[in-house]
Amino acid sequence: MEINRRAFLATLGTAAAIEAMPSEALADALEHHLIGQLDQAVSAQPARQDAAAERAYRRGVGSLFVARESGQPGLKKLEPMPPKPQLLDFFKLRFAPANHVLQSATRAMKTGMSEEVTLACLLHDVVLSLIKPDHGWWGAQMLEPYVSEKVSWGIRYHQALRFYPDKTVGYEYPELYHQIFGKDYVPPPHVEAAYKYARNHKWYMEARLITVNDLYSFDPNAKVSIEPFVDIIGRHFKQPKEGLGNDNSPVAHMWRTMGNPDQPL
């Protein structure tokens, strides 16, 4: 997907605001901008021209809680969740169109990756509906009770690994990062520490393969669906019988929040 550098930087605010942003925040903003562009293309909605206007919300708030840059005023009306919502309900009613993660998982499946890696690709960015900063860590925490330790581990560390190339699997440092942030772009210390830890871990390749299927999955013309992954979800995602958000797990509140983001208190 092509990106207009000037238009992207305009979404970040003034030059002083951009200069004050840490490198990790800039990279996250780029990925979220790409996902937003992809959702707009899939929905055939025009982009907003006033994205640099003064905001009444923090930039890191999840996409369910603010109007997307779609050119339409106000928030999207949400259908109520069923009494015992399952993962597919969230994909349909809260994560949609979810085109980026569906593209990621489709790419993983077509290239013969394991079902666990494919599931990790399907889930690696769904937490962006709730919150954006440190989405690898937040996403892993939200999913830990329902997936294998290997899957949640890979989701946690994909955030750090995307900044570091690995030629053995064909992952180059994203050229977009050079174009947007310059050749001197340096991730913050906690990201570097996470990369060094993950690089020597027995599950390193689980996280690395998420990055392989992550930043290369922004094709606005791709036709994707959740249907090919229903069986994989059934085999590898532990659906609580009470429904996500009702099972009294340590992260049930995160799913309840996404299920009902209009709750005032």
N, C-alpha and C positions, 0 to 999 in steps of 0.2 A: 504494500500500500504506500502510495506517495504521500508526503507530508509537506505542507506549506510552513516553512520554518518561522516566517514572520507571524503568520496566523496563530501558530502554536504558542510562541512567546507572548503574544498579546493576551492569551488566556491566563497567563501567570501574573499579570499586573504590570506595575511600573518597572523600569530598569533597576531601580534600587531594591525593589522587592525581590526581583529575580536574583540579583547579586547576593542577597542575604539568605537565599534558600540553600540548604545543604545539598550536596551532590545526590544523595540518595533520594531526597524529595523531588529533585529535578527529574531523575530517571523514572520514578514512580509516576510523576505527572505526565511524562511522555507516554508511558504504557497506557495509562488511563485515557489519555487523549486519543490514542490509536483505537482503543476499545470503543470509545464514544463515537469516533468517526465510523467504525465498522457497524455499530448498531444503527447509526443514522442511515448508512448506505443500505443496510438490510431493510430498514423500515421506510426507506425512500422519503426521508424527512430532510428539509433544508437545515443547514448549520446556522447557529446564531451568530449575529454580527456584533453583539454587544457583550461578549464574554469577559472583556476586561473591565466591565462596569463594577462599581462597588458592590460587594457581596455582604449578605447578612448571615453567612454561615461559614464554618471552617472548611477549607479545601479538602480535608481528609474525610469528610462525612461520606457515608456509603450512598450508592446511587438510588436506593429506595427512598432516601430522605430529602432529596433535592430534585428540582426539575433538571432533566438532562438537557444538554445543549442541542435541542431539537427544533428551535424556532417557534415552539408552541408554549404559551404562557401556562403556568401552573403545573402541578404534579399530575402524573398519570393516575387515573382512577384504578384502584386495585380491587380485584375480585376477592371475596372472602375465602380463606383456606378451609378445607374440609375438617371435620372434627378430629380426625387422626391423620394428619398430613404425612405423606411419605416423600422421599427425595424427588420423585417424578412430579409431584404436586408443586414443589418449590421451583423446579425447572420451568414448569408451565406458567405458574402464577406469580413468581417473584424474581426469578433469574432471567426470564425471557427478554430479548431473543437469545442471549447466551451464545451468540454466534462464534465468538473467539474460542471459548473452551470446547465447543462442539467441533470446531475446525481442528483444534489441538488433538483431541481424542481421535478424530477421524484420521488424521495424519499418522498417529501412533498405531492405529489398527491396520491401516493400509501398508505400513512398513514392517509389520510383523512383530510388533513389540508385545510384551507380556500383558495379560489382562490387568495386572496390578498397575503397571505403568500407564496403560490406557485409562484406567479409572483415575489415577492421579492427574493425568492430563485433563480429564473431564471436570475434575473438581478443583484444580489448582487456583483458580481466580474467583470462585463463586462467593467468597467472603467479601468481595468488593461491593456487594449489595449492602453490606453492613458497615464496613470501615475500610479505609484505603492504606493508611500508613502501616508499614511492617506487615503487609498482607500475607506473607509467607508464614510468619509466626501465628498470626491470628487465624489463618485458614487451617493450619495444622491443628491448633487447639480446638477449633469448632468441629473438626471431623474425627478427632482421635477416638471417641467412644465407638465409632461406627465402621472404621476401616482398620486394616492391619497396621502394625507399627511401622512397617516399611513404607506404606503409602503415605502416612502422615509425616514421616521423617522426610520423604522426598519433597512433599509440598512445602515443608518448613524451609528447607535449604535451597529450593530452586530460586528463591528471591536473591540470594547472594551469588549463586553460581552464574546467573545471567550476565554478570559483569566480567567474567573471566573466560577466555577461549579454551577450547579443548579440541585440537585438530584431529584427535583419534576418532571422534564421532562427528566431525564436520561442523563443529560449532565455532563460528568466528565471533569476535567482538562485534556487536551490532553497528553497522555503518551509520545508522541513524543517530547513535550516541555521539559519534564524531561530528556529524553534521549539526546537531543541535547544541551540544555542550563543549565541543572543541577537543583537541588532541590531549589536553592536559586534565581530562576528567578523572577524578579520583574518588572512589567510593569511601564512605566514612569508616572509621576503625572497626565498628562492630560488624560491618559487612565483610571486611577483609578477614577478621578473626573467624567468622562463620564459614567463609570459603576455605580457609586453611584447615579448619576442623573437618569440614565435609569432604575435602579432597583426600583425606587419609582414612575415611570411614569405609566400612565394608559395604555400605549402601550408597556410596557416592554415585554410582551409575544411575540409581533410581531418580535422584534429584537432577542429575545431568540430562537424562533423557526427557525430563519435563521441559527443560530449557530448549532442547533441540526441537520440540514440538510446540514451543510457546511463541517466540518472537517471529516465527515464520508462518504464523497462522492468522493473517490479517487480510485475506482475500475478500473484497466486497462482493465478488461474484460467485463465491462458493455456495453450493446448496448442501446444507447439512441438516441433520435431524437427530433427536435423542433416541429414536427407535433402535438403531444398531447396538446401543449400549444397555438396553433393558436387561438382557440376560446377564451381562457382566455386573451390573448393579445388583441383580438378584443373588449372584454368587459371592460378591465381595463387599457389599455394603450391608451392615447389620441394621435392618429396619426395625425400630422399636415398635412393639405391638400397640403401644399407647399413642404412637405418632410422634414425630420429631417436635420437640418442645414440650411434650407432656410426659416424658419418661423419667423425670427427676435425675437426669444425668448432670454432671458438673457444667455442661454447656447448653442445657435445655433452654436457658434464658436467652441465649444468642439466637436460637431458632425461633423462639416465641417473638422476639423483637422483630425479626424479619417477617414473621407471619402477620404481625399486627404493628407496623411501624407508625400508625396514627394514634396509638395509645398515648394519652397526654401525660400520664404519670406512671 
